[in-house]
């Protein structure tokens, strides 16, 4: 054994990430008595909400839903102020949880994991950080989340730009002024929409470089009245149970009503009601919007009509209307007067479909029609979703196999939780579970609880390692593919499919069968005694 191996700290568990999955994992495994350490690339807790400080950053799920259910004390002691919480309030929530449960002491912040290598002989993971520290652990939990590696657009010249260059996914921690400035925004997904509607009112001029318009609906955010908050706190248990049994893992309304089961007049009434209600109510108005293409197009046309009602210039309105893909096949967006922003005289829509971006210059953005000079350029161009965090560093399993090689032709795992060839390595909100299609907090809690139950099973039976067999992993991936065939999610070029990353294999590897079915598959594995897993015995005891 080398001197470096002798000097490594020996643990039961390493947790990577300090978002919803990571914080709960640290709490859960600490309460189980495991000796653990946790690492986070950011300077504090919060996951994506530590980084996403751009103007207008706000969650698009109800705050009461986008919060932990495992602790009734936290539920009762924390009070949300708005239906859709802003980034500062979300970060305050993470800080409250970390302080209330004394979780920070387990973390090393500003520390990125550089590699995790399985030691076949000693049956443990050697985890090395970018600070040169190495720890050894029986188990690793990668709570790195589906959206944690921001992507720059594949446009030449970004490095040569000499103005202020800002990225939505890594926004500076100091105040940013837009007053009197010529500002450009590239990207009109969820983050871009939130930025545009804020910056448009503050900038000297705003140029919105739109490549693919998004469907967006009014958020209709509101302050939460004390009486309502008290009702929620009395009824949290029932609300959480409802969420766990909802296809989206949340309290957002959903229905079994098919689009063509009601008359055209009634359909119009229902859509108008959903538009007035705000949030993602429209997605829950009909059950077949992601399986029936004709029904989907009716709803898409309804939303396009709303653009005409708001945007005064008909040419601009037409360019803002999404076409060529189903509504809700890309991530649905919520806004606060986004379309109204384009009625402001200082806001200009730059249609990159008819006038493509050629390059970023020292002074701004050059399209086919010419150069737009800018004082500030904001990139809101999304993430290397689902797989990016686990292919950004070396994870080496049995026989030198790497995750990056295993996923060369697309992410594959069992339940989005474990991978064949990588013993004792777990993921939360992994790329072959419901991940981006359901409430990430409910998924994270489900995943951590499932991992905890498996580790308890191993302790009870004296088992040292666990991994899924190739056969069961193949079977799960076949089920994922078969289920996805029926979904219109396949018909849009999105990060769900890997379409936003050059040379990334295309394919919908998310489980599209709904959160309750996913939970049932997870529970069935435990009920069956984990018979589809390969185990090894002879645990090596932990020495302090």
Secondary structure, DSSP 8 states (H G I E B T S, - for coil): --HHHHHSEEEEEEEE--SHHHHHHHHHHHHTT--EEEE-SSSSS-THHHH--STT-B-SS-TTTSS--S-HHHHHH---SBSS-BHHHHHHHHHHHHHHTT-GGGEE-S--EEEEEEETTTTEEEEEETTS-EEEEEEEEE---SS-SB---S-TTGGG--SEEEEGGG--SS----TT-EEEEE--SHHHHHHHHHHTTTSSEEEEEESS---EEE----B--HHHHHHHHHTHHHHHHHHHTSTTSSSS------GGGS-HHHHHHHHHHHHHH-TTGGGGT-TTTTT-HHHHHHHHHHHHHHHHHH-SSHHHHHHHS--SS-TTTS--EEESSHHHHTTSTTEEEEETTTS-EEEE-SSEEEETTEEEE-SEEEE---B-TTTHHHHSSEEE-GGG-BHHHHTTTS---BTTTB-TT-TTEEESS-TTSSGGGS-HHHHHHHHHHHHHHHHHHHHHTTEEEEEE-HHHHHHHHHHHHHHHTT-GGGGS-STTTTTTSTT------S--S-HHHHHHHHHHHHHTTTTTEEEEE-------
